[in-house]
C-alpha cells in the first residue's frame, strides 16, 4: 500500500466514522428547553464537534490499523476482488 493509498483509506474511514458518531448523544435546543431566537428548534444546544472529532480520530486509528493490516497481509488483494466481481470470465 502506498502512502497516498494509506492517507485516502484513513480519510474515508474518518468521515464514515464521523458521520456515525455525530448523531450520538445529540441534544437539540428544544430538548434542552432553551431555543435561541433566530435558530431552529432542532439546532444543537451545545458545541460538541471538537470532542466528537477527537472520538472519531481515536476510533478511526483502530479501524485504519485493522483495514491496513488486512490489506498488507495479502488476505484481500486487487486480484481477488477481480475474481470475485467478474467470476471466471477470463478462464
C-alpha positions in Angstrom: 0.0 0.0 0.0 1.4 3.4 -1.0 1.4 6.4 1.3 -1.3 8.0 -0.7 -3.5 5.0 -0.5 -3.0 4.9 3.3 -4.0 8.5 3.6 -7.0 8.1 1.4 -8.1 5.0 3.4 -7.7 6.9 6.7 -9.6 9.9 5.3 -12.5 7.8 4.0 -12.6 5.8 7.2 -12.5 9.0 9.3 -15.5 10.6 7.5 -17.5 7.3 7.7 -16.9 7.1 11.5 -17.6 10.8 11.9 -21.0 10.5 10.4 -21.7 7.6 12.7 -20.5 9.4 15.8 -22.1 12.8 15.0 -25.7 12.0 15.9 -24.8 10.1 19.1 -25.9 11.8 22.3 -27.4 14.6 20.3 -29.4 17.2 22.3 -31.4 19.8 20.4 -32.3 23.2 21.7 -35.9 22.0 22.1 -34.7 19.1 24.3 -32.7 21.5 26.4 -35.6 23.9 26.7 -33.7 27.0 25.6 -34.3 27.9 22.0 -32.1 30.8 20.8 -34.1 33.3 18.8 -33.3 33.0 15.0 -32.3 29.3 15.2 -34.5 26.3 14.5 -35.6 24.2 17.5 -33.7 21.2 16.1 -30.3 23.1 16.3 -27.8 21.6 18.7 -27.8 23.0 22.2 -24.1 22.9 22.7 -20.9 22.9 20.6 -19.5 19.4 20.9 -17.9 18.9 17.4 -14.4 19.1 18.8 -15.0 16.3 21.3 -16.7 14.2 18.6 -13.8 14.8 16.2 -11.3 13.5 18.8 -13.5 10.4 19.5 -13.7 9.9 15.7 -10.0 10.2 15.3 -9.3 7.6 18.1 -11.8 5.1 16.7 -10.6 5.7 13.2 -7.0 4.9 14.1 -8.1 1.5 15.3 -10.3 0.9 12.3 -7.5 2.0 10.0 -4.9 -0.3 11.6 -7.3 -3.3 11.1 -8.0 -2.4 7.5 -4.4 -1.7 6.7 -3.3 -4.9 8.4 -5.8 -6.9 6.3 -4.6 -5.2 3.1 -0.9 -5.5 3.8 -1.2 -9.1 4.9 -2.5 -10.1 1.4 -5.8 -11.6 2.6 -7.6 -9.1 0.3 -6.0 -8.1 -3.0 -7.0 -6.4 -6.2 -6.6 -9.8 -8.0 -9.0 -11.4 -5.5 -11.5 -8.6 -6.0 -11.3 -9.0 -9.8 -12.1 -12.7 -9.4 -15.0 -12.1 -7.1 -16.6 -9.5 -9.3 -16.0 -10.9 -12.7 -16.1 -14.6 -11.9 -14.5 -16.9 -14.4 -14.7 -14.6 -17.4 -11.0 -15.0 -18.3 -11.0 -18.7 -17.8 
